[in-house]
C-alpha cells in the first residue's frame, strides 16, 4: 500500500506536501486510487502523453514540445522531455497552456521477495525557465506520481502537485479549489481508463 500516512493521503485537504524541488510549498493538490491493473499498464498510460485526451478530464491535450536527448518516441514522456498540457479549469474557463518538463521517470520497479511493494516515481515541474526566467523564482510547481506495485496485479497510485513561491498564494486564491477538484479526479480517470483496457484484453 501507499507509504504515506492518512494525513498525507487526505484528498480533501490542500495542506502542503513537500516535493524534491518544492520542499516548502504553499499548498498541494493530491489524489489517490488503487488500480486493478499491473503497474506496467498504469505506468505506460501515465507516460503516454497522446492518451491523456482519452482519459484525463482535466487535460484536454498533451504534446511533446522538445524531446529528451536521444528520444525517438515523441508522444511518450521520459526524463528530459519538455511537453505542454492544455487544461480546462472549469466550465466557464477557456483552455490554458501549462508548460512542463519531466525531470525523472524511473524504470518500473516490480514486486520481489526483497521488496514486496516497491514504488516507481515519475516527476515533472513547471517549465518556465526557457520562456520567462523570472517566473521560476516567483512560482514553482512540481507534480509527483508514485506507483506502488502491490504484488497481486494491482497498483497503488498516489500523486500530488505542490506549489511554492510568492505567486502561489494568488494561484491558491484564484484556482486552488479547481486544482484540488481536478487532482482528486485524476487517479479515478486513470483507473477507469487502465482497467477498461485491461478488461478488453481479458475478454
Secondary structure, DSSP 4 states (H G I P E B T S, - for coil): --SS-TTTT-TT-------SS-TT-SEEEEEEEEESS-HHHHHHHHHBGGGHHHH-SSEEEEEEEEPPTT---TTB--TT-EEEEEE--STTSPPEEEEEEEEEEPPP----SS-TT-EEEEEEEE--TTT-TTHHHH-EEEEEEEEEE-SSS-EEEEEEEEEESTTHHHHHHHHHHHHHHHHHHHHHHHHHHHHHHHHHHH-
